Amino acid sequence: MDTSTKNRILITGTVLGAVSGFIAAYLLVQRAEKEGQEVQFSAKEGVKLGALVFGLLRQVAQLGG
């Protein structure tokens, strides 16, 4: 793989990750505001989110192989 293709893939992945992370955080804050609560993450929710992200990354890695 040449350098320009590699750089394009890395930049695209970085932008998509940042945008999707921003949207997820925005939705989380909007839901909390709508319910009149503070944004809170329990340890259980953190573990669930981590497992989901890990599974997603594993699926993405399999796409390239």
Helices and strands as residue ranges (DSSP letters): H 3-34, H 43-63
